[in-house]
Structure formats: structure tokens, C-alpha cells
Amino acid sequence: MAAIETNADSLLSLPVAVEASTDFGAYTYRSPTQGHFDLWRLSRHDFDSVQYNNDIASKPFHVANTFEDIDDVYWAWEKLLTDVLDDHAPQVEKKSTKPRPPPYLNSQMMAGIRFRNQLRRKYYTTKEPNDWENYRRQRNRVVRLRRKAIKEYLAQQCSTSNGNPTELWNVFKPFMFSRKSCMTESIQLSEDTNIIQDKHQIANILNTHFFSIGVPSMEDYKDHASISGIKENFTPAEEFNFELVSKIQVEELLKSIHI
């Protein structure tokens, strides 16, 4: 069930995993799924230390000293050493079982999670009601810390944005609601003290709300310096007006266009 409110204290509540009330709008965010990252390690399954030392001793590392640039010296050493390592202990890729931490995770939230886990282990050991209450309070505190961390993370990303809409969308997209997790199309609208479920009535209320939301903004900016500058420095040659046309006129105009 999705609930939408249009008053000043509105909150869009959707059935997602993590909620965060932000200043960017009354939306509910879900925690993005964190992917696994790749690890590289050296395979020493058939490693022969004696043969490895012999091959290392046979490599002409002194040749690297003939280069004047330190970067070239480093490259020569690395090339000779990795050639031997690839023969005796080749690199193999291993998928990590530990996902990356979410980008909004901060030290305060991490400390709260650790303390919550500590209280949970204590309750599982004692089964005391007081220990359960302490765990429950800390668990709710972690939820509040998570909401705050997401809000601060999104605000920081917006403040440091270079104006690229694609990059900004990539920041918000993992947190946005997905239709796949919505189990129902039912919508309830809380308007003042009334709960409205009729779709047509909801559509009319939302239409009126969004149609009138820009009117105060126009009044606020009608005396803006940029508007005054346009009026002072630009005078249109002729006044622009809309004219009422018929369907036949539109059809004739379209037919006259040669594409």
C-alpha cells in the first residue's frame, strides 16, 4: 500500500527496505544493493622455493641501472620480477564474499551498529527483558543514524556536483524506489484529515496541487533583476499572440510540408 500526502509535512511512504526523510523532497529511499568486488591473490599450489630462488638469481636485474629515469628503472625491475612470479605463483582472481560498504556509511553509524550487535549478543545470552529493551532502543537508533547518513550523503553529493545530470542520477538511482518491489497499485491520499482512495479524486487533487504550486514562485521573481534587465534592454518588434485554428487548417499546413 502506498500513501501520499500533499501538505507541508508530507512523506511519501513506500514498501522499501530503508527509509530516509530528506530535504530533497518527501521521498522514501531504499538501501542500494552492494555488489561484490574482485580480489587477486598469488597461487602457491605448486610453488617450488628452490627453483624460484634459482630463477630470481638468473635474472639480470643489474640491467635496470642502465636507465636514467627512475620510472624506467622501476619498470625494468617489476617486469623481471613479475615474469618469475607468473611462472611460479600466478595471479588468480577470487570473488570476494564480503560486499563493499554502502557509500553513506560513516564512523557514527558504524559505532552504532557495533554497539547494537553487542547488545543483541548479550540478549541472546541472558534472555533478560531489560537486555531486550536496550537492544531494541539501540536498533531503532541505528535506523535513525542510517536515515541521517543517507541524507547527509545525498546533500554532500549535490553540493559537490559539477552539473552533470548523468553523474547525479547515478548517485540517486540506487536509492530510488523500484516498481519491481511494489506488490500493489493501490494508493491512499491523506488530504488534511481525510483519507481518499478514489483514483479520479486523487488525480484531481494532485493536478490542482501541482498546477498551483508555481504561482507563488512567479510572483516572487517578477521584480527580479534579470527580469527587469530584459524589460529595459529588449523591446519586441511585434506582440506575440495565439490564434485559434481549426482542424482543417492544421491538416492543410501539414500536407504542405515536404519531408
C-alpha positions in Angstrom: 0.0 0.0 0.0 1.5 3.4 -1.0 0.5 6.5 0.9 1.0 10.1 -0.4 0.5 13.3 1.5 0.5 16.8 -0.1 0.7 19.0 2.9 3.8 20.7 4.3 4.6 17.8 6.5 4.2 15.3 3.7 6.0 11.9 3.5 5.9 9.5 0.6 5.9 6.1 2.2 6.7 3.1 0.0 7.3 -0.6 0.9 11.1 -0.5 0.7 13.9 -1.7 2.9 15.4 1.6 4.2 13.7 4.9 4.7 15.2 8.3 4.8 13.4 11.6 5.0 15.4 14.3 3.3 15.3 17.9 2.3 15.3 16.9 -1.4 11.6 16.1 -1.2 9.4 13.8 0.8 10.6 10.5 -0.6 11.5 7.2 0.9 14.8 5.7 -0.2 15.9 2.1 -0.2 19.4 1.0 0.6 21.2 0.1 -2.7 22.4 -3.5 -3.2 26.1 -3.6 -2.8 28.0 -5.7 -5.3 30.9 -7.9 -4.6 34.4 -6.8 -5.6 37.3 -8.9 -7.1 40.4 -9.9 -5.2 43.6 -11.1 -6.8 46.0 -13.4 -5.0 49.1 -15.5 -5.8 48.5 -19.2 -6.3 51.2 -21.2 -4.5 49.7 -24.6 -5.1 52.8 -25.9 -7.0 55.4 -23.4 -5.6 59.0 -24.6 -5.6 61.1 -22.3 -3.5 64.4 -23.7 -4.7 63.6 -23.3 -8.3 62.1 -19.9 -7.6 65.3 -18.6 -6.0 67.4 -20.0 -8.9 65.2 -18.2 -11.4 65.5 -15.0 -9.4 69.2 -15.3 -9.3 69.5 -15.8 -13.1 67.5 -12.6 -13.9 69.7 -9.7 -15.0 68.4 -7.1 -12.5 71.5 -5.0 -12.9 70.4 -4.1 -16.4 67.7 -1.8 -14.9 70.5 0.5 -13.6 71.4 1.5 -17.2 68.2 3.6 -17.3 68.4 7.3 -16.2 64.7 7.8 -15.5 63.7 6.3 -12.1 60.3 5.2 -13.6 62.2 3.2 -16.3 64.3 1.5 -13.6 61.2 0.6 -11.6 59.5 -0.7 -14.8 62.5 -3.0 -15.6 62.7 -4.4 -12.0 58.9 -5.0 -12.0 59.0 -6.7 -15.4 61.8 -9.1 -14.4 60.2 -9.9 -11.1 56.7 -10.4 -12.3 57.9 -12.7 -15.1 59.3 -15.1 -12.4 56.2 -14.7 -10.2 53.9 -15.5 -13.1 55.7 -18.8 -13.7 55.9 -19.9 -10.0 52.9 -18.2 -8.3 50.5 -16.9 -11.0 47.7 -14.5 -10.1 44.3 -15.9 -9.8 41.0 -14.0 -9.4 38.8 -14.6 -6.5 35.3 -13.2 -5.9 35.0 -11.6 -2.5 32.2 -12.8 -0.3 32.2 -9.6 1.6 30.3 -6.8 -0.2 31.5 -3.2 -0.3 30.2 -1.0 2.5 27.5 1.5 1.4 28.8 4.9 0.4 26.9 6.7 3.1 28.4 4.6 6.0 30.2 6.9 8.5 32.0 6.4 11.7 29.0 7.3 13.9 26.7 4.8 12.1 29.4 2.1 12.3 29.9 2.6 16.0 26.1 2.4 16.5 25.9 -0.9 14.5 28.7 -2.5 16.6 27.1 -1.5 19.8 23.7 -2.8 18.6 25.3 -6.1 17.7 26.9 -6.2 21.1 23.6 -5.7 22.9 22.0 -8.3 20.6 24.6 -11.0 21.6 24.1 -10.1 25.2 20.3 -10.5 25.0 20.7 -13.9 23.2 22.9 -15.0 26.1 20.8 -13.7 29.1 17.2 -13.5 27.6 16.5 -10.7 30.1 13.7 -8.2 29.3 16.0 -5.3 30.2 18.6 -6.5 27.7 16.0 -6.8 25.1 14.8 -3.3 25.7 18.4 -1.9 25.5 18.9 -3.8 22.2 15.5 -2.6 20.8 16.4 1.1 21.6 19.8 0.8 20.0 18.4 -0.9 17.0 15.9 2.0 16.4 18.8 4.4 17.0 20.8 2.7 14.2 17.8 3.2 11.9 17.8 6.9 12.6 21.5 7.1 12.1 21.2 5.4 8.8 18.5 7.8 7.6 20.7 10.7 8.7 23.7 9.3 7.0 21.8 8.8 3.7 20.5 12.4 3.9 24.0 13.8 4.5 25.5 11.7 1.8 23.0 12.9 -0.8 23.3 16.5 0.3 27.1 16.3 0.0 26.9 14.7 -3.5 24.5 17.5 -4.6 26.7 20.3 -3.2 29.9 18.9 -4.9 28.1 18.1 -8.2 29.7 19.5 -11.4 26.3 19.9 -13.1 26.4 16.6 -14.9 22.9 15.2 -14.7 24.1 11.7 -15.6 26.5 11.6 -12.7 23.9 13.0 -10.3 21.3 10.5 -11.4 23.8 7.6 -10.9 24.1 8.8 -7.2 20.3 8.9 -6.6 19.3 5.9 -8.7 20.4 3.1 -6.3 18.3 4.7 -3.6 15.1 5.3 -5.5 12.1 3.1 -5.4 11.8 0.2 -7.8 8.5 -0.9 -9.3 9.6 -4.5 -9.0 9.2 -4.4 -5.2 5.7 -2.9 -5.3 3.1 -5.5 -4.7 0.0 -3.4 -5.2 -1.2 -0.5 -7.3 -3.5 0.9 -4.5 -2.8 4.5 -3.5 -4.2 6.3 -0.5 -4.0 10.1 -0.3 -4.0 11.9 3.1 -5.6 15.3 2.4 -5.9 17.4 5.6 -7.7 14.9 7.9 -9.4 12.8 5.2 -8.1 9.6 3.6 -9.0 9.4 -0.1 -8.8 6.2 -2.2 -10.8 7.1 -5.3 -8.3 7.4 -8.2 -10.2 10.1 -10.0 -10.5 12.2 -6.9 -6.8 11.7 -6.1 -5.8 12.7 -9.7 -7.8 15.9 -9.5 -6.3 16.9 -6.1 -2.8 16.2 -7.3 -3.5 18.1 -10.5 -4.7 21.2 -8.6 -1.8 21.0 -6.2 0.9 20.9 -8.9 -0.8 23.3 -11.2 -0.9 26.0 -8.4 2.4 25.3 -6.9 4.3 27.5 -9.3 2.1 30.6 -9.0 3.8 32.0 -5.8 7.2 31.5 -7.4 6.2 33.6 -10.4 5.1 36.4 -8.0 8.4 36.2 -6.1 10.5 36.6 -9.3 8.5 39.2 -11.3 10.7 42.0 -9.9 14.0 40.1 -10.1 17.0 42.0 -11.6 17.2 39.6 -14.6 13.5 40.2 -15.5 13.9 44.0 -15.1 17.0 43.8 -17.3 15.1 42.1 -20.1 12.3 44.6 -20.0 14.8 47.5 -20.1 17.1 46.2 -22.9 14.7 44.3 -25.1 11.6 45.6 -26.9 9.8 43.1 -29.1 9.1 44.2 -32.7 5.6 43.0 -32.6 3.4 41.5 -29.9 3.0 37.7 -30.0 -0.5 36.3 -29.8 -2.0 32.9 -30.1 -4.6 32.4 -32.8 -7.5 29.9 -32.8 -7.2 27.5 -35.7 -9.3 24.7 -37.0 -8.5 21.0 -37.6 -8.7 21.6 -41.4 -6.1 24.4 -41.2 -3.7 22.1 -39.4 -4.2 19.3 -41.9 -3.6 21.6 -44.8 -0.4 23.0 -43.2 0.9 19.5 -42.6 0.2 18.5 -46.1 2.1 21.5 -47.4 5.3 20.4 -45.6 7.5 18.4 -47.9 9.6 16.0 -45.9 
